[in-house]
Amino acid sequence: MAILIHRCKCGHPDIYHGGTRDRACEMACGCQRADVAPEPELMPTWDALGKPVTTITTPGTRWAGSGGQTCGCAGCEKAHTELVGAAA
């Protein structure tokens, strides 16, 4: 599913810094703590066959098996409502 993220100044999504954004970036770029943009952006995803996944994950959703969770801030909630409404 496509997800809403906040981009860190290191260039990676906030989800690479753990749910509370207080961990070092998992991409070993040297970033020790997330410094994210306040506005969310839609991060597209693809299925195993390379087809775009157009369903947008609801903000605050915990991912099965990974322990990760998408941001549930007011900005993500608003963007989700706007994007899902525009797609309907």
N, C-alpha and C positions, 0 to 999 in steps of 0.2 A: 504494500500500500504506500502511496505517497504520504509524506509526513511534513508537518510544519516544524521548522527548526529556527534557532537563532544562530547566526554565524559568528564564530569567535574571531578575534583579530588574527589568530594563527591561521585562519582560513578554513578550519574544519568545523563541522556542526557541533553545537553544544552537547549533543548526545555522546560525543567522544570524550567528554569530561565527566561522565557519570551523572546520575540523576540530580545531584545538588550542585553540579558544575564546580566542585571544589577539588577535583582530582587533576593530575597531569593528563595531558592529551594522550589518548591511546595510540596516536599515530607517531609517537616519538619525534615530534617536531621541536621539542624543547619547551613548549608552552606548559607552565606548571599549574595554571588556574585559568578557567574560562573568563574571558573579557568579551562578552557577547553584545551584539547589536540589539537595541530594544525592540525593533520591528522584526516580526517573523518573516521567513521566506518559505516557499513551498519547495521541498526537495523531492524531485521525481524519483521513482523507483521502477525497476523492470522485473518481469518474472524470469523463470529459468530459461525460457525460449527467447528472451530479449524483447518481449513486447512490453510497452509502457503499461504500468498499473495506474489506472485513473481514480480509483477509490482513495479518498483522503482519510487517513486515520484520525479519529476523534482525539482532540487534545486531552492529555492526562491519561492516555491509554498505556497500560503496562503490556509489554511484549511477552508473549508466551515463550517460556524457555530461556529468555535472555536476561530477565531481571531488569532490563532497561524500561524507561518510561518516557513518553513524549511530554513536552512542556504543556502545562494546563493554564498558563497565564491568561489574563484578560485579552491581550493582543492576539494570542493564538486562537482563543475562543471566537473573537470577532472575525479574524481572517477565515477561520473554518466555516462560520456561518455564511460569510460573503461568498466564499468559493463554492460551497455545496449548493447554496441558493442560485448561484450563477449557472451551475451545471444542470439544474433541474429544468 
